[in-house]
Amino acid sequence: MQRFLNDLLGAIKDNLKLVGYFFLGLFSVGAFMYAVTFVIKIIIGDSFLIK
């Protein structure tokens, strides 16, 4: 029983690491897209202001 619980905990820890990496990747992609749209807005806004 003890060995089973240890294996279960190990599996949960490994999966948590995977889930953490997944959310980290998702977050960095979202932040990157936000930054890109922000920069594009600034560039377009400046060009509109110049006109």
Steps between C-alpha positions, in 0.01 A plus 500: 500500500777742592685433176180556302447839668861598429460407133174695485663808656790474256261481204301799628820703544613417145159597360499825699835586345356434152189706576721779636711503183182498290355803679838675493516450123140614461569810711819592312323458165213719623739765631693492171182543294388784729836676458487458121148642475601784736800590280287479184241729660773752588645491147159528330388766747814706438464471123135609529604792721765606248239502221 
